Every structure is written in structure tokens, then in C-alpha cells.
Amino acid sequence: MPGTSYYDVPPSAARLTGSLRDIGYDFQTAVADLVDNSIAAGAHRIGVELVFDPNASYVLIWDDGAGMGPAGLLEALRFGSRRAYATNELGRFGLGLKTGTFSQCRRLTAVSRQARHQARYHVRTLDLDYIERRDSWSVLADEQSDAIEEAVRILQDGPGTVIVWEKLDRVLPDRYAESGWGRRRLNMLAKKTADHLGLVFHRFIAGEREIEPVAISVNGEKLAAWDPFARDEEHTETVPEEIFEVENGDEPSEVVFRGYVLPPRDQFSSQEAFERLSGPLKWNRQQGLYVYRANRLVQYGGWSGLRGIDEHTKLARASIDFDTELDETFQINVAKMSVVLPPTLRNMLERPVHDLCARADSAYRRAASAAEPRRPSAAKASADGVALLEIGVALKAAMYENTDLPGFRKALDTFRRRHPEVSAALGI
């Protein structure tokens, strides 16, 4: 308003940077946030290196993307960068590089090269110790260290960016910085990071959905995509996708649901494949919804309150895809680690989720029935039982699609009370 007076009150750099260290990252999710930036920069190769050096260990996250000049580096190191984000770009708040880094260490350096035919390197550093001493948002230029020298060496072949983490106080506290425990911890974190990145970025690694494939490595080992839906397995059952419209301002946006029933153990191609598909959370907790934002996995495991975890539905997994235009609707957080399903979408998902779980329950029971030792005279009874389970699944699927869910659940409860044996045979 004309004539309005105001005061600029910059926040204390020392206080604010300290509080931003506790947004909620762990090591592997912090690294994943930086991988987002590399993909946004057009990288085809991304590497993560955890280097143990007594009292001077460091982490490098490098890529062969477009690189940045001095102005771009300063903007990248700004808390809440001012640049705009394109639709379906993996960044969002302009905070991930800083908050992800400082959740693990006290010193962040970005080393970048833009020119393909000229080896010019730009080095800019944010150091929490320096910021706290000066209480200012100061970016240091052309700092030097063994880790920064290694970053420059990585960029000798062409453009790209290397992020350097030093002073790893949250990763290796001082009392462990030069011990065997410290070395083992870095090795353990490398394994966890490899598993996490192989899952979160599996569509990018595999080059799905017309995505240019991205090669990601951890400590020199190239990652394989971990497909949570076992689509390469012959006996995986795919449920037809459904598209739901969710309000987004003046126009609705689409959310896509795809369901999968994974094979039981004896129908997997190998025991090794079955164990691998159990995932980091193992079979029971790995069941549920896998929520993707612009093809990047944000949240997985569990049913987001739509139903509970159940041994009989552990083979059920489903993907939910949305574009970045729905970020606010899904309440995506800074660390890109969790979402909140909009109430209207939750209502729409109840039917397909229950249908999927009914199919998974049937597959589980069929496998359990086949595994039970049986006498020859019991063969016909077993076949009849499988047929009844199939009928139960078909009935439930039809009712979920054409009946209001509260009424259907009430009817099921009544049926179970009056006909418990028939209910058990039908699997309902």
C-alpha cells in the first residue's frame, strides 16, 4: 500500500541454520534429496562416495549434469532459492541441498564446472562454524581441502557438479571419527543408501515411462532398480489402473492408481527373487501404497489409514502417481519423505484398495492350502475350496464396485455371524 512503512528484520543466521538441521532427514534420505537436484540438472550419471579418513572423513555426491557458474552456485546455496521450478521438476522449496546436507554435517561445498572444453572450476562453501561466528549468511569462495581436491579431479573429464560434505558431526561423532567403528558405520550407511536409492529412483534407473535412464552408483557399485511390484515375475497379477480426479484450484488434476498382487513364495522364479522382493521393511510392512511424485517414490509401505497391515494381504502393493501441481494438495514435506492423502481421494481409494486386498488374500490362502500336506482323498475337497475362494473374491470385488462400503461391511458382518463355515470357505 502507498505510504506503508515497514522494517526488514533478517533472521539470525546462527540461530536459523541450527534449527534447520533437525527437519527429519536420515543419511539416505538426505542423499536422495541431493540426487533430485542432479536429475533436475540433466545428469546421466550420479555417484555417491563415502570416504573414511580418520578425523577427516567426507562424502561426495557427484553428477555429470549441466553444472553451474558463480551466480548459479550462489543461488543454489541460498536458503530458499529464488529460481522457479518447472512442472514435475523434482525440487520444490529451494531448501533440500542445504537442509539435507546440514542434517548430516557442518560444512557444505559445491564444486561445479559448466564449460565442456575449458577446465574452469567454481568452488563455493557454506560452513556452519563460520556462519555462527559471524552470524551472517556468508558463502566462502575457493576454499581448499583434500575432499575439494577430489571433487575437482572428478570433474576433469567434463561438466557437472560435486557436493562435498565435511565435518560429519552427525554421521561420525568426534569420539568415533578415527575408530574401526567409524569405518564400519560408513560401510553400513553406504549399503543403506544403495538400497534406498535403488528403490526411490527405480523408475529413473530403469528408464521407465520415457525417462532417460540414469546410472547411479554408491562407492563405485552401479545400482540396480528395485521394482516393488515384481513386474518381471510371471505370476504377478496386475489390476487394471484407475484414474481419479482431485480438485486443484480451478481445474482438477489426475491421480493414477495401479494395483499388483505379488506371487506367493512357491510361485516366484527363485528363492533369491522372493527374498529380494521382501524389501527393506520385509513382506508384512512392505505391503500397501507406494506414492510417486513425478515418478520419484516419496512414501511406501502401509495403507495410509485406509486399512491395517495384515499377514493375509502381504502380497498386495499399489502405486499412486501424482504430478507436482498437486504438491500442496498432498502436503508434500521439505524432505520429500511423506505425503497426506487428500480426503476426497481417500474416499475414492477405498473400493480399489479393498478389491486389491481381497485378491491378495485369495492368493495367500490358495498358496497356504496348496502347501498343506493332504491325503489323496482330500484332493477334490481342496479343489472345491480353491473354487469357493475364487467365488468369494469375485463377489467381494463386484460388491465393492456397486455398493456403498459401510452398507457392504455391515452385510458382511451379518453373513459371517449367521454362516461362519460358508464365510470361511469363501474367504470373507
C-alpha positions in Angstrom: 0.0 0.0 0.0 1.3 3.5 -0.8 2.7 5.2 2.3 3.0 1.9 4.3 6.2 1.9 6.4 8.0 -1.3 7.1 11.2 -2.8 8.6 13.4 -5.5 7.3 14.3 -7.9 10.1 16.7 -10.6 8.7 16.7 -13.7 10.9 19.7 -14.6 12.9 21.9 -16.8 10.6 23.4 -18.7 13.5 20.1 -19.5 15.2 18.2 -20.4 12.0 20.8 -22.6 10.4 21.0 -24.5 13.7 17.2 -25.2 13.8 17.1 -26.2 10.2 19.4 -29.2 10.9 16.5 -31.1 12.5 13.9 -31.2 9.8 13.8 -35.0 9.9 16.3 -36.5 7.4 18.3 -39.6 7.9 21.5 -40.1 5.9 20.0 -41.9 3.0 17.0 -39.6 2.6 19.4 -36.6 2.7 21.4 -38.1 -0.1 18.3 -38.7 -2.1 17.3 -35.1 -1.8 20.6 -34.2 -3.5 20.1 -36.8 -6.2 16.9 -34.9 -7.0 19.0 -31.9 -7.9 21.3 -34.0 -10.1 18.4 -35.4 -12.1 16.9 -31.9 -12.5 20.3 -30.8 -13.9 20.0 -33.4 -16.6 22.6 -35.8 -15.3 23.1 -39.2 -16.9 25.5 -40.5 -14.2 25.3 -39.8 -10.5 27.7 -41.1 -7.9 27.8 -41.2 -4.1 31.2 -41.8 -2.4 31.7 -42.2 1.4 35.3 -41.8 2.2 36.7 -42.8 5.6 39.8 -40.8 6.6 40.5 -40.6 10.4 39.3 -37.2 11.7 38.7 -36.0 8.1 36.1 -38.3 6.5 33.9 -36.9 3.8 31.0 -37.6 1.4 30.8 -36.7 -2.3 27.6 -36.6 -4.3 28.6 -36.0 -7.9 26.9 -35.8 -11.3 27.6 -35.1 -15.0 24.8 -32.6 -15.3 24.9 -29.1 -16.8 27.0 -27.6 -14.0 26.7 -24.1 -12.6 28.5 -20.8 -12.9 29.3 -18.5 -9.9 25.9 -16.9 -9.9 24.1 -20.2 -10.1 26.2 -21.6 -7.3 25.3 -18.7 -5.0 21.7 -19.1 -5.8 21.9 -22.9 -5.1 23.4 -22.1 -1.7 20.7 -19.6 -0.8 18.3 -20.8 1.9 15.0 -20.8 -0.2 16.5 -20.2 -3.6 14.6 -17.7 -5.8 14.5 -19.7 -9.0 11.3 -21.1 -10.4 10.6 -24.8 -10.7 9.1 -26.3 -13.8 6.2 -28.7 -13.7 7.3 -32.2 -12.5 10.8 -30.9 -11.6 11.9 -32.9 -8.5 12.9 -29.8 -6.4 10.3 -27.7 -4.7 11.3 -25.4 -1.8 14.8 -24.5 -2.6 15.9 -25.9 0.7 16.8 -29.5 0.1 20.5 -29.1 -0.7 21.1 -27.1 2.5 18.8 -28.8 4.9 19.7 -32.3 3.7 23.4 -31.5 4.0 23.3 -29.8 7.4 21.2 -32.6 8.8 24.4 -34.7 8.5 27.4 -32.4 8.6 28.6 -28.8 9.3 30.4 -27.9 6.0 28.9 -27.9 2.5 30.9 -27.2 -0.6 29.6 -27.1 -4.1 32.2 -27.6 -6.9 30.9 -27.1 -10.4 32.1 -26.9 -14.0 30.0 -25.6 -16.9 32.4 -25.4 -19.9 32.9 -28.6 -21.8 36.2 -27.6 -23.4 37.6 -25.4 -20.7 38.5 -26.8 -17.2 37.2 -23.9 -15.1 36.0 -24.9 -11.7 33.9 -22.8 -9.3 34.0 -23.6 -5.6 31.6 -22.1 -3.0 31.2 -23.2 0.6 28.7 -22.8 3.4 30.4 -23.5 6.8 28.2 -23.6 9.9 31.1 -22.7 12.2 31.9 -19.6 10.1 28.2 -18.7 9.9 27.8 -19.0 13.7 30.9 -16.9 14.4 29.8 -14.1 12.1 26.1 -14.6 12.5 25.7 -13.8 8.7 24.6 -15.7 5.6 28.2 -15.8 4.3 29.3 -18.0 1.4 33.0 -18.7 1.2 34.8 -18.7 -2.1 37.6 -21.0 -3.3 38.1 -23.0 -0.1 40.6 -25.9 -0.2 40.8 -29.3 1.3 41.6 -32.9 0.3 37.9 -33.6 -0.3 37.5 -30.5 -2.5 40.6 -31.6 -4.5 39.0 -34.9 -5.1 35.8 -33.2 -6.3 37.9 -31.2 -8.8 39.5 -34.4 -10.0 36.1 -35.9 -10.7 35.2 -33.0 -12.9 38.3 -33.2 -15.1 36.5 -35.0 -17.9 33.7 -32.5 -18.4 30.8 -30.5 -16.9 29.0 -31.5 -13.7 28.7 -30.7 -10.0 30.1 -32.3 -6.9 28.6 -31.7 -3.5 31.1 -32.2 -0.7 30.1 -32.9 2.9 32.8 -32.3 5.5 32.8 -32.1 9.3 30.5 -35.1 9.6 29.4 -34.4 13.2 26.0 -36.1 12.8 27.5 -39.1 10.9 30.7 -39.7 12.8 30.8 -38.0 16.2 34.3 -36.9 17.2 34.8 -39.9 19.6 34.4 -42.3 16.7 35.9 -40.3 13.9 39.1 -42.3 13.7 38.0 -45.7 15.0 37.2 -49.0 13.4 33.6 -48.3 14.4 33.6 -45.2 12.2 34.8 -47.2 9.2 32.1 -49.8 9.7 29.5 -47.2 10.1 30.3 -45.6 6.8 30.2 -49.0 5.1 26.8 -49.7 6.7 25.5 -46.3 5.6 26.7 -47.0 2.0 24.7 -50.2 2.0 21.5 -48.5 3.3 22.0 -45.6 0.8 22.3 -48.0 -2.1 19.1 -49.9 -1.1 17.2 -46.6 -0.6 18.3 -45.0 -3.9 17.6 -48.2 -5.8 14.0 -48.1 -4.6 13.3 -44.4 -4.6 14.7 -43.8 -8.1 13.9 -47.2 -9.6 11.9 -45.7 -12.5 14.8 -43.4 -13.4 17.4 -46.2 -13.2 15.3 -48.5 -15.3 14.3 -45.7 -17.8 10.6 -46.3 -17.4 7.8 -44.0 -18.8 10.0 -42.5 -21.4 12.5 -41.3 -18.8 16.1 -41.1 -20.0 17.9 -43.8 -17.9 20.1 -42.5 -15.1 23.1 -44.6 -13.8 23.5 -44.3 -10.1 26.4 -45.7 -8.1 27.4 -45.9 -4.5 31.1 -46.3 -3.7 31.7 -47.3 -7.3 29.0 -50.0 -7.5 26.2 -49.4 -10.0 22.7 -49.8 -8.6 20.0 -52.0 -10.0 16.5 -50.7 -10.0 14.4 -52.3 -7.2 10.9 -52.7 -8.6 8.5 -53.1 -5.7 5.8 -54.7 -7.9 7.8 -57.6 -9.2 6.6 -57.0 -12.8 9.2 -59.3 -14.2 7.7 -62.2 -12.4 5.5 -64.4 -14.5 2.8 -64.9 -11.8 2.5 -61.2 -10.7 -1.2 -60.2 -11.1 -1.8 -56.7 -12.4 -5.0 -54.9 -11.6 -6.3 -52.5 -14.3 -5.3 -49.0 -13.5 -7.9 -46.4 -12.3 -7.7 -42.6 -12.8 -9.2 -40.3 -10.2 -9.7 -36.5 -10.5 -8.7 -34.4 -7.5 -9.5 -30.7 -7.2 -6.6 -28.4 -7.8 -7.7 -24.8 -7.9 -10.0 -24.1 -10.9 -9.3 -27.4 -12.7 -9.0 -31.0 -11.4 -5.8 -33.0 -11.7 -5.4 -36.7 -12.2 -4.2 -39.3 -9.8 -3.4 -42.8 -11.1 -3.9 -45.9 -9.1 -2.3 -49.2 -10.2 -2.6 -52.4 -8.1 -0.5 -55.5 -8.1 -0.7 -58.9 -6.3 2.8 -60.4 -6.0 3.2 -64.1 -6.3 3.5 -66.3 -3.1 6.8 -67.8 -2.3 6.4 -71.0 -4.3 5.5 -69.1 -7.5 8.4 -66.8 -7.6 11.1 -67.5 -10.1 13.6 -68.2 -7.4 14.0 -68.1 -3.6 16.5 -65.3 -4.1 14.0 -63.2 -6.0 11.4 -63.8 -3.3 13.8 -62.6 -0.6 14.9 -59.6 -2.6 11.3 -58.5 -3.2 10.6 -58.6 0.6 12.2 -55.1 0.6 13.8 -53.1 3.4 10.7 -53.4 5.6 10.1 -57.1 4.9 6.9 -58.6 3.5 4.2 -57.6 6.0 5.3 -53.9 6.4 6.2 -53.6 2.7 2.6 -54.2 1.6 0.5 -51.1 0.8 0.7 -47.9 -1.1 3.7 -46.6 -3.0 3.2 -42.9 -3.6 5.1 -41.3 -6.5 5.6 -37.6 -7.1 6.7 -37.0 -10.7 7.9 -40.6 -10.9 10.0 -40.3 -7.8 9.0 -42.5 -4.9 8.1 -40.4 -1.9 6.3 -42.8 0.6 5.9 -46.5 0.7 4.6 -49.3 3.0 1.3 -49.3 4.8 -2.2 -48.3 3.7 -2.2 -44.6 4.9 -5.0 -45.4 7.4 -7.3 -47.0 4.7 -6.8 -50.4 6.4 -4.4 -52.2 8.7 -1.4 -54.3 8.0 -2.5 -58.0 7.6 -0.5 -61.2 7.1 -3.1 -62.3 4.6 -2.7 -59.2 2.4 1.1 -59.0 2.4 1.2 -59.7 -1.3 -0.8 -56.5 -2.1 1.1 -53.4 -3.3 -0.2 -50.4 -5.3 1.3 -47.3 -6.9 -0.3 -43.9 -6.6 1.0 -41.3 -9.1 0.6 -37.5 -9.0 2.3 -34.5 -10.6 4.0 -31.6 -8.8 0.9 -29.4 -9.4 -0.7 -31.4 -6.6 2.1 -30.8 -4.1 0.0 -28.6 -1.8 -3.0 -31.0 -2.0 -0.8 -33.9 -0.9 1.1 -31.7 1.7 4.5 -32.8 0.4 7.1 -32.0 3.0 10.5 -30.4 2.6 12.4 -33.7 2.9 10.0 -35.3 0.3 9.6 -38.3 2.7 5.9 -38.3 3.3 2.5 -37.2 2.0 -1.0 -36.8 3.2 -3.8 -38.3 1.1 -6.5 -35.7 0.3 -9.8 -36.7 2.0 -11.7 -36.9 -1.4 -9.0 -39.2 -2.7 -9.1 -41.4 0.4 -12.8 -42.0 -0.2 -12.2 -42.9 -3.8 -9.4 -45.3 -3.0 -11.4 -47.4 -0.5 -13.0 -49.6 -3.1 -9.9 -50.3 -5.3 -7.8 -50.9 -2.2 -10.3 -53.4 -0.7 -10.6 -55.1 -4.1 -6.9 -55.4 -4.3 -6.6 -56.8 -0.8 -9.3 -59.3 -1.5 -7.4 -60.6 -4.5 -4.2 -60.8 -2.4 -6.0 -62.6 0.4 -7.2 -65.2 -2.1 -3.7 -65.7 -3.5 -2.3 -66.1 0.0 -5.0 -68.6 1.0 -4.6 -70.6 -2.2 -0.8 -70.9 -1.6 -1.3 -71.9 2.0 -3.9 -74.5 1.0 -1.6 -75.9 -1.6 1.3 -76.1 0.9 -0.7 -78.2 3.4 0.0 -81.9 3.3 -3.1 -83.7 2.2 -4.3 -87.2 1.7 -5.3 -88.4 -1.9 -8.9 -88.5 -0.9 -8.7 -84.8 0.0 -7.8 -83.6 -3.5 -11.4 -82.9 -4.6 -12.2 -81.1 -1.4 -9.0 -78.9 -1.9 -10.1 -78.1 -5.4 -13.6 -77.2 -4.3 -12.0 -74.9 -1.6 -10.0 -73.1 -4.2 -13.1 -72.6 -6.4 -15.0 -71.2 -3.4 -12.2 -68.8 -2.7 -12.4 -67.6 -6.3 -16.1 -67.1 -5.9 -15.6 -65.1 -2.7 -13.1 -62.8 -4.4 -15.4 -62.2 -7.4 -18.4 -61.5 -5.1 -16.4 -59.0 -2.9 -15.0 -57.2 -6.0 -18.4 -56.8 -7.5 -20.0 -55.6 -4.3 -17.2 -53.1 -3.6 -17.7 -51.6 -7.0 -21.5 -51.3 -6.8 -22.4 -51.0 -3.2 -21.8 -48.3 -0.6 -18.9 -49.6 1.6 -20.5 -49.0 5.0 -23.6 -51.0 4.0 -21.5 -53.7 2.5 -19.4 -54.1 5.6 -22.5 -54.3 7.7 -23.9 -57.0 5.5 -20.6 -59.0 5.6 -20.6 -58.9 9.4 -24.2 -60.3 9.5 -23.3 -63.0 6.9 -20.2 -64.1 9.0 -22.3 -64.4 12.2 -25.0 -66.4 10.5 -22.9 -68.6 8.3 -19.3 -68.8 9.7 -18.4 -72.0 7.8 -19.5 -70.7 4.5 -17.8 -67.4 5.2 -14.5 -69.2 5.9 -14.8 -71.3 2.7 -15.5 -68.2 0.6 -12.5 -66.3 2.3 -14.7 -63.5 3.5 
